[in-house]
Amino acid sequence: MSSSAIREREDDEELARSPKRTKVDELADDDGPIVVDTSPLMKAALVAADSKDDSPSTESVLPPSHTLLGIAPTFSSDGLRQVLQTDVGISEYISRDVPPISGIIKQRFTDFLVFEVNQDHQVIHLKSLEMPESSSRKGKSSNEGSSSTAVAEGSLVQSQKPIVGVESSTAEKELSAGSEAKDKDDSSEALWNDQFSEKLAPYLCEASIEQLKTMFTEGREPPRVSDSGWGGRSTKASEDAVEISDTPKPSEEVTQNEETGKQGKNRGGRGGRGGRRRGRGGRQGGEREDHRKVLSEPISSKADRTALHQVVRELFGGKFDSETDMLTSAGDDGSRIVIKWSRNGGGRGGGRGSRGGRGDRPDRGNYPPYVHFTLQKTNRDTQDALGYLSRTLHVNIKDLAVAGTKDKRGVTVQRVSLRRGNKTVEDVWKSANQSNRRSMEEILSQRGDRGVRIADFNYRKAGLDLGMLKGNAFVITLRNVQVENVETLDNAMNSIKHKGFINYYGMQRFGTAAVPTHSIGLAILKSDWHKAVSLILQRRPGEHPEVVAARDAWLVDGDLDRALALMPRRVVAERCILESYKKQGGETRNAMGALSTIPRNLRLMYVHAYQSYVWNAIVSERIRMHGPDKVVPGDLVFESEQTTKGGNGENDEMEVDDDADNGERVTTEGKGMSYRERKKAGKAAYVAPIVKTLTEEDAHQYSIFDVIMPLPGRDVDYPGGALGERYREFLRLDGLDPDNFIRKQKEYTLNGSYRKILQLPKDLSWSILRYTDPDVPLAQADEDKLLAFDPPAVVDDGKFCALQINLTLGTAAYATMALREVTKTETSSHFQTGLTQASEDQQFRGVIAGDQVGEQPGDDDAEIEASDT
């Protein structure tokens, strides 16, 4: 591949650009490249980067409690309020004595790679771009669908055997006897021996192995149990249930048996009375219900569970299914594995897809109801990418789910679940890759359309929920690093390696616009609906010209139709409000109703941003009062046997929050849900964590890494002493009652949760790279590796220095806050983006890669760029 191809990813960087947009505007894009510098040149560049705007000062949009932060207002040259990290409570450092390292973050998308870490502590990567197959013959149950054959974890149902219709109980017994004999003949091919027990011993206890041996020697059909003659009785109802020809085809008979118990006319449900009665008489020509199974002890290691699945397949040649036990919730010791005879031979698992006459097409009804796949997205926020997928796959966006949201500006990889309906993995792959207009060669040699690529498919029994992850792994590249010497760099990195960093909610939590999301959240909590709507619709500097024109059409001209025509669909909240006004005939009095049309997750994002603001501010107070290295009386900790001195324990997950740098939700799993809702969602009843306020007697027993801080809500304890009073003062000044977060609108009731005040990164390592051309990538995305694109180009004698950092963070931790501890500078995008132009390495753009490469076919600004709100 030519050297110019190296630059294609960053021309994908231009996916979000309008040709009419100025350099300043494109740099001010959401989550723009973060430039770390405090020189006068930077300040001059910042002023130059500020776009002119006639809107009034937005100082007043900040919460009243902002005055307690002791921050002097900062205005740009045009009088607009600039929201800095100190405005959202981010002000302290762990190691102020360590000199800072300056550099540019997120200059290129590949400078910020994020990989989800699943609940089995496995880092998610793209593994295969090829089309999957819904076949169980080739595939093996890989942990996240690395094979091109898509299978469920032990839950893929085998194709059904034809069953011959019978008319008497005698014939049924003869057929069953024949089936049992055949099964035992099959079993005789691999009689149980010591090798079976030996290979299963590492994963199953002796009792379970003995159970499995018994089930194996009994054969596929369960031992016959007397049914008092009911199984042999024919009824008028069963004759009426389905019209059967004199000589039924095998496929038709299979369908008739499988449809038993299914609702609808002639399907054994309420619409076909015969089906209900038929169930009383047994399987009527099919196999008997088999409730036999072997249940393993809890297995904590995913590798061990996968190995057990593999051993079962190898030993029994597919005759047994092994799957994760979904009937009991996985505890701290891990999940259990269920082993049972493969559902082969009709009578179980049939559904809509079981009908004959479909040729060789995979049987849709024989697979679990969800498809899981891996998503890589480039410069798209998570909700935007899911919206694009819903349109491409022709599914409701509510059928798509993720374990957590990821950064917009970067290349991120995560798992996604789809409630598939009647779609197979082949259908999903073809739709996502638009195979109707792209050849297989193009699909496997070009990047995914609109910065989105999905791969590695599995069928699964359940979908994903927010919080179903352990964290994220990052590969971050800081460019144009300037530091006195390598020793200073190592000292800075070792500081966060051993001392950690303050677990602040990053600037992404509060939006990148002059109207921060936590101000909107406060208005919602105070039921000031009109103010919330006004803040959402308000103009802000640095927006795309399309959005500016749309806002002006409504705010200045009062032209609702024109505003809607101009407002891009990616600007979700604003469009929802304007569309609500349209439905109300232009009436704007029902502000609460207009807000309710905004997607729930987005509305709650505003409220949770306010919680995050208060948390940041109080944690900064705590660090200022007591320092970052010791526990003091009044601190809160989880009272649990799992708490260990000196590190981040399992209790980190008491707060189930979104992940990476872009968390959007603060809650505790199952909390705030009714019993009916929890049961429907398959969640155990919520049990509030036990929190302890430390005293002089027991403070020494805990580490600073054990200390937690509550997010405001009705079910939390506040810290003791002066810090607790300060917490309440913040809330009262904002017009809130610290002891009452129950709202008439139930969804705005805050339950609260807890969050560790410090975060210790895992698997932290770093290296120094040299480069000259800032457009040449220094890290490579998974998709580019699979497409065999040129690997990153490192120049030993390059003019500039880059620092590449690898680290893993737990859920709800922000990588930019870890980098802030190293760089010790402002991380708000508007403060940093202006300096990209002033960076020395920009003078060498294109000297290696050659002329600028144009956009790839299919790139589209409007589809890629996310809302500024």
N, C-alpha and C positions, 0 to 999 in steps of 0.2 A: 504494500500500500504506500502511496506517495506521502511525502511529508506533509503536504497540504491537507491530507485527510485527517491528520492529527487535530486540526483546528475545528473539525466539524462539530464537536460537542459544544464548543463555545459559540459557534454560529447558531447552534440550537439555543444558545444563550440569548440569541436575538429573537427567539420565538415570541417573547413577551413584548417585543418592541413594535411600536407603530413607526412607519417610515417618516411620519410627520412629527415624531416626538423628538425633543431636543436631547442633547447629551445629558444635561442636568436632570431632565425628567426621567430618563431611563435609569440614571443612577439613584434617583429617589424612589425607585420601585420598591414594592413591599419586600422586606427582609433583604435589602440591597447589600452589596459587598461591604463588609465591615472593615474600615480602615482605622488602624490604631496609630495615632500620632497626636502630639499636643503642641506642635511647633506653631509659630506665628503663621507660617505658610498654610498650615491646616486651617487656622481660623479664617484666613483670607479666602481659602477655597470654600469653606463652609458658607460664608456670606455670598460668594459667587453662585453656590449651588442652590440657595434659597430662591424658589420661584415666586414671582410677584403675585400678590393676591389682595383683593380689596375687602375680604371679609374682616369682621371686627376681631379685636384681640380675643384670644381664647383662654386668657388667664382665668376667667371666671368659670370655665368648665371644670376646673380641678376641684376635688372635694374640699370642704372647709377644713378638714383635718390636715390638709397640706401645710397649713401655717405651723403645725407642731413639728414639722420636719426641719424647720429653721433654714429653708432654702430660699435664697433671694430669687425673685422672678428673672428669667432670662428671655430677652426678646431679640429677634433678628432685626436686620436693618429696616424691614418694612413694618415693624411693630407687632409681628405675630409671635405668639407664645411658643417657644420650643420646648417640647416635653422631653426631659432628660431622664436618665436612670435614677437620679436622686429624687425626681418627682414621684417615683413609684416605690420609694423606700430603699433603693439599692445604694448603699453608701460606704459600707465597711469592707475590710479585708482581713484575711487570716494573718498574713506575713507582710506587714507594711515595711519591714526592714529589708526585704529582698528587692533589689533593683528591678524595674519593669523591663519587659521585652516588647519592642514595638514591631508591628507587622500588619499585613493586610489579610483579613479573613474573608472568605467567600468571594474572592475576586473572580473565580471561575466556579461553575457548578460542581465540577469534580474536585474542587478544593474542600468540599464538605460532603462526605459520604456517610450515610446513616444506614445501619443494618439492625433490624429488629432482633431481639433475643427472646425466644419463645419460653414457654413455661417449663420446658425441659432444659433450659440454659443453652440451647443451641442457637447459633447465629444464623439468621436466614440469608441465603444468597440465591440468586438465579442459578439454576443448574442445567436446564435444557430448554431450548427454544422450539424444539420439534413438536409436532402435533401429537397429543396423547391419544391413547386408545382405551376404550372401556372394556378391555379384555382381561380376564384373570389368568389366561394361559401364559402370557409372557411376563407379566409384571410381578414384582415382589413389593411388599409393603414398605416402601421407604419412608423415612420419618417425615419428610415434607414434600414428597412428590418429585424426587430427583429423577425418577425413571420417566421415560416417555409414555409408559403404560400407567394409566390412572387407576388406582385401586384404593379401596377404603382400608382402614387399619383392621383387617380381619373381618370386615363386615360386607364384603362384596359377595352377593348371592350368586351361586352357580346357575347356569342355564337349566331350565326345567326339562325333566324327562317326560315324554308322552305317557299318558295313562289311558289304558283301554277301559271303556265303559263296561260295567257289569250290572247284572240284574238281580242277583241273589246273594245272601250272606255266605252261602257255600262257595260261590265263585270268588267272593271277596277274600275268604280265608285262604283259598288256594293261591290267589294272586299274592296275598301278603306273605304266605309261606314261601312262595317262589322268590319274592323280593328279599326276604330275610336270608334265604339260602344263598342268593347271589351276593348279598352284602358280606356274608361270612366267607364265601369263596374269595371275594375281593380282599377281605382281611387276611386270609391265609397267605396272600402274596407277601405279606410282611408281618409274620407272627411276632407277638410281643417277646422281646428278649432283653437280656441285661443291658444291651447297648442303648435301648430306649430309656431305661431308668437312669443310666449313667449320663446321657446327654441332657435329660430333663432336671437332674439333681441340682444344678446350680441355680435354677429358677423356681422350682416347686418343692414343697415339703414332701415328706414320705407319704403322708395321708393323701395329699392331692395326686401324687403319682399313682398310688394304689387305686384311687377313684377313677383316674383316667384309664388305667389298665382295665378295670371292670367295664367301663363304658365302651372301650375299644373291642373287648372280647364279646360283648353282648351284640355288637353289630349296629348297623345304622338304624334299624327299626327298634324302638323301645320295647321292653318286655310287655307282653299282652296283659292287660288288666280287664277283668270282667266288667261289662257295662250293662249287665242284667238284661241283655237281649235287645237293648235299644238300637245298637249299631246295625242290626240286621233288619229292622223294621222299615218298610217303605211307607211313605205318607202321601196323601193326596197333595199336600202342600209342596212336597219335594218334587212331585211330578209337574206341578204348575210353575215351579220356579224358573226353569229354563226350558225352552223348546229344543229338544234334542232329536236329531234325525235318526232314522233307523240304523244307519251306519256312520257313526260320528267319526270325523277325522281326529287323529291324535291331538293336533294343535287346538282344535275346537274344544275337545274334552278337557285339555289342560286349562284353557281359559275358563270353562264353566266351573271347574273345581276351585280355581284361584279366585274367581270373582265372588265366591261365597263370603258373606259378611260385609260386602262393600255396599255402601248406600247407593240408592238410585234404582230405577226400574230394571228388573231382570238381573240384578247384581247382588241379590241376597241381603239388601238393606231394607229400609222401611218401605221403599217403593215396590219391593218384591217379597211378599209375605212368605213365599216358599223358602227364600234364603234363610230367614230367621229360624224357621222350623227345621231346616236341613241341618243347621249347626248342631241340633240336639242329637241327631242320628249319627254323629261322627263324620268322617271325611268322605264317606260315600264313594268308595273307589279310589281314594287317595291314601297317603300314608297317615299314620296316627300322630297326634300331637306329641312332640318330644320335649319334655321339660328337663332332661338330663343335662348337666353341665358341671364343669370343674372350675373352681374359682381359686386363683392364686392368692398368696399373701400380698400385701401392698409392696410394689416395687418402685423405688424412688428414682432409679436411673432410667432415662429414656433409652440409653444404649442397651441395657439389660432387657427392657421390654421388647425392643426391636429384635434382639437376639432370640428371645423366647418365641416370638412370631415366626422367625426364620426356622428355628428348630422344629416347631410344630409342622410347618409346611414340608420340611425335608423328611421328617420321620414318617409322616402319614400321607404324603403325596396329595395334599389338598382335600383329604377326606374330612379333616377337622377345620373348623373356623376358629380363629383366635381374635379376640377384639377387646378393647378397653371396656371395662365394666362401667356402664353409664347409669346404673341404678343406685350406686353409692357414690357420694362425693369424694373426690380425692383429698386425702388428708396430708399432713406434713410428711408421712411416710411414703407417699406416692400413690399411684393408681393400681388397681387390680386388673388382672387379665382373665377373661372368661374363655374357656375352651369348650366347644360342643361340636356335635356332628354337623357337617356342612349341610345346608338346607337344599338338598338335591333330590328331586323326584316329585315335585308338585305339592300343592296344598299349603305352602307357606310363602309369604312374601309377594304373592302375585298382586298386580295392580293394573293401572291403566295400560302400562307398557307391556302387559303379558299377552295381549291379543295376538293372534296369528296374522299371517298375510303381510308381514313387513320385510320379507326377504332376509338379507343378512344384516340388516340394521340392528345395532345393539338394543337390547331390551331396556327401555328407559325405566320401567317400573321396578327393575330388579336391583337398583342401586340406592344407597342412602339419599336423603333429601337435600343434602348440601354438597356443593363443590367448593373446595378450598384451593386457592392458587396464590402464587407469589407475584406481587406488584412491584415493579420498579417505576418510579416517576421522577421526572426531571423538571425543576422549576414549576411545580404545581403543588398547591396545598392539597391535603388529603381529601377534603370534601369535594374540591373541584375535580380531582382525578376520579373520584367515585361517580360524580355526576356525568363525566365524560363516558365512563364505562357503562353506566345505566343506559345512556343513549345508544351507545355502540352495540350493547348486548340486547337491547330492547327489553329491559327489565325495570321494575320499579326500584328507585334508589334505596327504598327501605329494605329491599331484599339483599343489599350489600352491607357488610359489616367488617369492621377492623378492630384490632385490640387496642390501638392507640393512634393518635394523629402524629404526623411527622412534619419537619420543616418544609417550607415552600422552596426557599432558595438553596438548592443542593440536589444531590441524587440520593434518593432514599429507597429502601427495600423493606417490604413488610408482607405479611400474609393477609389475605382477604377471604371472606366467606360469602358465598352466593346461595340463597335459597333458590334452587334450580328449576323448580316446577317440572316441566317435561324435557328440559334441556340436558344433553349429555356433555361430557367434557369436550368431545369433538365439536359440538355446536358452539360452545363458549369460545374455544380456541379460534374457530373459523370466523366468528363474528368479531372478536377482538382484533384479529389480524386482517379483517376485511378481505377474506380470501376470494370474494366474488369479483374483486377488481385488482387484486394483487396475486402474482404467481407465487408458487412455493419458493422459488429461487429468490424472489424479491423479499419475501417474508423472512427468510433465513440469512439474508445478506445485508439488510438495511435495518436501521433503528425503528423502533415502534413509532406509530403515528402520534403526533401531538405530545411527545415526551412521555408516553405511557407504553409499557410492555408488561404483559402477564405471561406466566409460565408455571411449570411444575404443579400439575393438577392432581388433586385427590378427591375422592368421594368421602364424605364424612357424615356422621349421624347428627351433628349439631353445628350451629354457627358460632361465630366469634362474638364475644362481648368486650366492651371497653374494660381494660385492666387485665386482660388475659395475656400477660407478657411479663418477663422479668426485667426488661430494660432495653438498652440499645447500645450497639457497638459503633464507634465513630472512627473515621480516618479523616483528620483535619489537617489542611495545609495552610500555614501562614506564610505569605510571600513578602519579599523585601524586608526580611527580618534584620533589625539593626540592634546589636547588642555589643557591649564592650569586649567580651571574650566568651569562650565556650564555657568556662567555669561559672560565669554569671547565669548563662542559659541553663546549665545543669542544676544550679541552686534553685532557680525559679521552678523548674519542673519537679525537682525532688520535694519542694515545699508542698505542692498539691498532692504528690504521691503519698507523703507520710502524714501531712496535716490536713489534707482535704481542702475544701472550699465551702463558702457559705452557700447553702442550698436555696438561694433566691429563685423566685419566679422571674424568668428573663423578660426582656423587653417585648419579645414576640407575644407574650401573654396580654400585653396592653395595647397592641396594635402599633402601626408605624405612623399613624396620622397625628395631626395636631389635636384631634379629639380622641383622647384615650378611652379604651373600652371600659375601664373601671368607673369612669364618670357616668357613662350610660348605665352601668350596673347599679350604681348608687341611686340614680333616679328611679330605676325599676323597683328597687327595694323600698323606696319611700313612696311608691305608688304615684310618682309624679310622671304620669304617662306622656303628657304633652312635652315635658322637658326631654324625656328619653327620645321621643320621635324627633324633636328639634335637633338634638345632638347628632342623631344618626344622619339626618338629611343635610346638616350644616356643611358648608364648603370648607375645604382644607387645602393647604398648599401642596404642590408636587403631584397632584392627581393627573391621570391621563386626560387629555383634552376632551375625549368623548364624555367622560364622567362630569367634567367641569361644565360642559355645554348642557348636559341633562339636568344637573342641579340648578343651573341658572334658568333653564326653561321653567322650572317650577318655582324656585325661590324668588326670582326677579320678575318673570313674566306671568307667573301663575298659569302657565299652559300645561295642564296635566297630560293631555294626549301627546304633545311634543316631548315632554319629559320622559314619558314611557317609551316613546319611539327611539329616543336617543340613548336611554340608559342601558348599558350592556347587561346581558343576563347574568354575567359573572358577579355583578354588584347585587348580591342577593337581598340583603336587608332593605336597602333603599327601594328596590323594585317591588318587594312585597308590600311595603307601606303605600307606595304610589298606586299599586294595583288595587289595594283595599279602598283607597280613596276613590278610585275609578268606579268600583262596584257600588260605592255609596253615593254616586252621582256628584262627586266632587266635594262632598261634605267631609270635614276634617275633625268634627267634634269627638268621634269615637276613637281616640288615640289608643286606648287599651286594646280595642278590637283590631286596630291596624297592626299593633305590635304582635298580637297573637298569631298573625299570619306568617310571621318570620319563623323559619324552622326552629323547632324546640332547642336543638343543640346550640344553635347560634344565639338564641335568646339567653340560654343558661350560661353561655360563654361570657356575656356581659356581667352577669351576677357573680360568677366565679372569679372574674378579673378583679372585682372589688374585694372579694375575700383575699385574693393573692396580694393586693396592694397593702391591706392591713397587716397581713402576715409578714411581708417584707419589712414594713416600717417597724413592727414590734421586735422582730429579730435584730434589726439594726440597733434598736434601743438596748436590747439585751447584750449585744456584743460591746456596745459603748460602755454600758454599766459594769459589766463583769469580765470582759475579755473573751477571747475565742478558745481558750485552752483548758478551762477548768469548770467543774460542776459546782453550783452554789445552792444554798437553801432557797426554796421557792421554785426551782426548776421542776419541770414535769418530765416524767419518764413513763414508759409502759411497764406496768407491774406484771412481769411474765417470767417464767423460768427460762425462756429462750434468750433473755437479755444477757449479753456477755460483755465484759469490759474490754473496750479497745477497738470496736469495729461495728460495722453496719450489720445488724442481725436481721432475722426474718421479719421482725416487727416493722421494718421499713414499709411493708406492704399493707399496714393498717390503712394507709391512704392509697386507694386504688385510683390513680390519676392517669391521664394520658401521658404520653411518653415523649422522649426526645426533647427537642427545643421548643415544641409547639403544643404543650398540653392545653386542653380546652375544658377539662372537667375535673372537679374535685368532689369526690364522694367516697363512700365506703360501700363495698359490694353488698347488695341486699338491703342497705340502709335506706329508710324513707319509703320502702315498698310495703304495701299491704301484704297480709298473709296470702291472699289469692294471687297477687302479682308475683310474689316470690315463688309460689308453687308453680305457676304457669311458666316462669322463667327457669325453673329447675334449680333454684337457689335455696340453700339452707336458711333457716331463720336467722336474722341478723342478731348478733351478740355484740353489744358495745364493748370496746376494749376497756380494760381496767387501767386507769391512769393514777399515778402516784405523785403527790407533791413532796419533794425532798425536804428533809430537815437537816439540822447540824449533825445529827447522829448517823444518818445514812447517806449523805451526799458523797462521801468518800468512796462508797461502794460502786459508783457508776462512772462511766467515761463521758466526755463531752459528746461523743458520737451517739450516746443514748438519749440525749436531751431532745425533747420534742416541743413544738409550739402549735397551739390549736389554730385552725382557721375558724373564723366566727360562725357560730351556729347554735342551735338550741341544745345539742347533746354533747357539749364539750366543757371542760374545766379550764379556767383561766389560770395563768401562773400566779404564784403567791407573791406577797410583798408589793413593793413599789411598781414592779413591772406589770403586775396584774391591774393595778390602778391606772397605769398609763394606757394599757390596752382598752379599758373601759372608757377612758377619756377620749380616745380616738373615735370610738363608735358614737359616743354621745354628741361630740362636736359635729359629726356628720348627720345628726338628727335620728340616730338609731338607738333602740333600747338594747343594751348588751345582754339582757336576760329574756328577750322576746324576739325570736326570729320566725315566728309563725305568721304566715300571710294568708289572706283570704283566698288569693290565687295559689293553690297548693304547690304548683311547680316552682314558685319563688320562695317557698319555705326553706330556710337554710338549716341543714342538719349539722354541718360542720364536720371536721375530721382533724387529724393530727399529721404533722410532717416533721421529720428530723431536721434540725437546724444546720447540721453540717453533712456534707456528702463526701465520701472517700471513693475516688475512682478506682476501678479494678483494671487489671491487665494494662497498666499505663506504660507506654514506651515511646521513644521519640528518636528522630534522626535528622541530620542536617543534609540538605540537598542544595545543589548549585544549578542555576538556570540563567538565561539571558532574556529570551523572549517570554513575556508574561502570558502569551496566548498558547504556549505549549503546555499541555497537561502534565502534572506531576503525580497524579493518581488516576486509576482507571476504574470505570464503572463495570459492574458484572456483565451487562448487556454487551458492552464493547469487547470484553474478553471473549464471550461466546461467539461474537461475530468475527473474531480473529483480527480486530483492528490493531494498529500499531500500539505497542505498549508505551507507557510514559517515557519521555525522553529526558534524561538527566545529563547535564553537561558538566564534566568535572572541573573545567576552567571557566564556568559561567560567571557573569559579572555580579549576580545577586545571590543572596542566601535565602533559603526557605526552610522552615521548621515543620516537619511532618509528625503529627501526634496521633497515636493509636490509644484509645481508651474505651472502657465500657462503664456505663452509668446505669443506675437503677431507674425504675419508673418515676416519671414526673421530674427528673433532674434535667437541667439545662446545660448543654455543653458550652454555650456561650458564657455562662457564669463561671465555668471552670477556666476558660480562656481569660476571662476578666481578671481572675486572680493572678494570672501570669503577666498580662499586659498592663493591668492597673490603669485602665482608662475607660472612657465613656463607650458604651456599646449600642446606644440608640442609632438607628440607621441614618437618620437625617444628619446627625452630627459627624458621621464617619464617611458617608458616601462622597461628599465633596472633595475629600483628599485623594481619591483615586486618580483624579486628573493631575494632582500635584506630585504623585509618586514618581520617583526617578525611573523606575523600570518601564513606565509607560512609553518612554521615548524609544524603546526597543521593540515595540509591538510589530510583529510580522517579519522581523529580520531573519528568523529561522524558518517559520512556516510558510513564508512567501505571501502572495497576495491574499486579500480577504476572500474567504470562501462564502458563497451565497447560501441562503437558507435551503434546507432540504425541501423537496416536494411535500406538500401537505402541512407545512408549518403554518400556524395561524395565531396571530397576536391575540385575538379576542378569546380564543379557546384557552390559551396558556395563562394569560394574566389573571390573577385573582383579585378579589375585591380589596379596596384600600381600607375598608371598614373593619 
